[in-house]
Amino acid sequence: MPQLNPAPWFAILVFSWLVFLTIIPSKVLKHTFTNEPTALSTEKPKTEPWNWPWH
């Protein structure tokens, strides 16, 4: 029964995990976002009352 022979499939499993653990994380960590988050200021914005005529 050749499907029970672990020799070729174990090597494929090991090499695929080596690719996943070495190449892919470096590519993901090098990714930069186009819109970098900015820090919000701690002071509240000054609000002005509305001067609308209510009829």
PyMOL commands that set and color helices and strands:
alter all, ss='L'
color gray80, all
select helices_A, chain A and resi 2-4+6-29
alter helices_A, ss='H'
color red, helices_A
deselect
rebuild
show_as cartoon
